[in-house]
Amino acid sequence: MFELTQLKSFNKSTSDSFHQQKNFIKKVLAGRISQCPQCKQNLTINLSHLDEPSTIRCAKKCTDIELDCS
């Protein structure tokens, strides 16, 4: 029973994180200013044309979201 409670808690935190990242991506791509929830610095987008992945991140890289732009 205890393991089921832990699993539900893990699933909820994973889902919350996914939706938070999804919202960050939407806001940044729409040109709106969004801040990192940890360091409160603005998130920026780096669209790469080379082999590097495109990312959305803060200066300290607390938030670091890799985008799949294929």
N, C-alpha and C positions, 0 to 999 in steps of 0.2 A: 504494500500500500504506500509506503514511504517513497519508493522508487517512482510510482505513478505521479505523485505530487511533484517530485523533482523534474520529471519529464515534462509535465504540463508547464511548470515554471520556465524551463529551458525553451520550450516551444514558444511561449509568450514573449520572452525576451528576444528570441531570434526573429519572430514576426515583427515586433516593435522596431528592431534595428533595420530590418528590410524596408519597412514603410518609411522610416525616417530618412534613409538613404535615397529612396525613391523620390521623396519630397524635395530633398536637397537637389537632386539632379533636375527635377522639373523647374525649380525656382532659378537655378543658375543658368540653365539653358534658355529660360525665358528672359534673362537679363536682370533679374531681381537680385538684390543683395541678400545673401544668407551668411550666417555666422556659424562657426564651429561651436558645438555645444560645450566643449571643454575649455578652449582658450579664448573664445569670443572674437577671434580674428575672422576677417572676411574669407569666404571660400572663393577660389578662383578656378577657372577651367583652363586646361592646357590641351588643345587639340593637336595631336601629332600627325604628321604626314609620313613619317618614317616607320621603322619597325617598333618604335616605342609605343606603349599604350597611351591613349588619351586618358586624362585624369581630372578629377575635381578634388581639390585639397586646400587646406589652410597652410600658412607659412611654416608652422611647426610640424605639420603632417600628423596631427592628432586625428583629423579626418582625412582619409586618403581613399577615394573611390576610383577604381579603374573602370573605364568605360569600354564596352565592346562595340566599336563603330564599324562593324563589317557589313 
